[in-house]
Amino acid sequence: MSLLTSSIDLDTIIPPSLEKSLQFKESELTRLANLFLRAGDSVKPIILRRITPISFQVLEGYFEYFAAIKAQEIDFQFTAIRAYVVPPDLESTILEQYQFLGSLSLPNEVKSVPNSFVEVSQDSIKIEQSLTRLEKKIDLITEVINVIARLEKKLTKIENDLSKVETLSAEFQNFKEEVKNKLVKSSEPKSKHIKSDLDEILLPFPPIVSIKIATRDEIFERLSYLSKNKIGGFDKVNLEVVSNDISNAIRSKWRSLNPIEKLECGIDKPKIKVLKTLFTL
């Protein structure tokens, strides 16, 4: 009966126990793996037992098997290894032959490895290590690029928010001008009171602040401005209650000023629209 080798897919071989792999040095497995990749296969078939029609168990040749797995990790196109699939009736005989040949000492001239061969193997290992380091650097650069992209997106949002603030500020300035013009056009007998009334209505416009970080005093100052100028009905609002409710609220996750209405402190949607001239996110 002829004993023929077959090319067996690595995925069909049941992995041996971890203790088997610990018997071999990682550097030697890597070296043999690179030799497999250069030659395309192993010159020494491993011995397999068929468990099912599509699965096998390693009987001998553990070193070659683990080197083949290492070769597959380096290059996914390396998928199979040459092997003897031993018939059950010849299993003990084949194993005895394999073990006997492995126990023989080879002549010195066969054992020695040409220096050029060792140098090439070492070069292959160095190239593989360099490629690994290069892949890590590429991953790091990719992550940095992603971070920069996220920062640019946030910067664009901030610029858009600033543009909205400037628009609201310009609208409020126009509102002040309209009030001033109406006062100037008022009746003549009241002209002597125009200046004092204008000074009272056109109080200094408070700077716009973020509702998320505004202090209680900053909130009260802006509500007072609206109340004193009788803007948007804020003169009828309890400023102390509103200031306390807003400052005590958890505002860090607010996406708009609408949550103020839910505080039930007397602020409705029209008043929230007015608040947008003094508060931003």
Long-range contacts (C-beta under 8 A, 24 or more apart in sequence): 1-87, 1-90, 3-84, 3-86, 3-90, 3-94, 4-84, 5-45, 5-82, 5-83, 5-84, 6-82, 6-83, 6-84, 6-85, 7-41, 7-80, 7-81, 7-82, 7-83, 8-48, 8-56, 8-80, 8-81, 8-82, 8-83, 8-85, 9-79, 9-80, 10-68, 10-69, 10-72, 10-79, 10-80, 10-81, 11-79, 12-54, 12-55, 12-56, 13-48, 13-55, 13-56, 13-57, 13-58, 13-65, 13-81, 14-51, 14-55, 14-56, 14-57, 14-58, 15-69, 16-58, 16-62, 16-65, 20-62, 20-66, 21-62, 21-66, 23-62, 24-62, 24-63, 24-66, 27-125, 28-63, 29-63, 29-66, 29-67, 29-70, 30-70, 30-125, 30-128, 31-121, 31-124, 31-125, 32-63, 32-64, 32-67, 32-70, 33-67, 33-68, 33-70, 33-71, 33-73, 33-74, 34-71, 34-74, 34-121, 34-124, 34-125, 34-128, 35-121, 36-67, 36-68, 36-71, 36-78, 36-81, 37-71, 37-74, 37-75, 37-78, 38-124, 41-80, 41-81, 41-82, 42-67, 42-68, 42-81, 42-82, 45-81, 45-82, 45-83, 45-84, 46-81, 46-82, 46-83, 46-84, 47-83, 47-84, 47-86, 47-94, 47-95, 47-98, 48-83, 48-84, 48-85, 48-86, 49-85, 49-86, 49-88, 49-91, 50-85, 56-83, 56-85, 59-86, 59-91, 59-95, 60-95, 60-98, 60-99, 74-128, 161-280, 161-281, 164-280, 165-208, 165-280, 168-208, 168-276, 168-277, 169-208, 169-277, 171-277, 172-205, 172-277, 176-202, 176-205, 200-228, 201-229, 201-230, 202-229, 203-228, 203-229, 206-278, 208-277, 208-278, 208-279, 208-280, 209-278, 209-279, 209-280, 210-279, 210-280, 210-281, 211-246, 211-251, 211-254, 211-257, 211-279, 211-280, 211-281, 212-251, 212-252, 212-254, 212-281, 213-251, 214-246, 214-247, 214-279, 215-247, 216-243, 216-244, 216-246, 216-247, 219-243, 219-246, 219-247, 222-275, 222-278, 222-279, 225-278, 226-274, 226-275, 226-278, 231-274, 232-270, 232-271, 232-273, 232-274, 233-270, 233-271, 234-271, 234-274, 237-266, 237-267, 237-271, 238-265, 238-266, 241-265, 241-266, 242-266, 242-267, 254-281, 255-281, 256-281
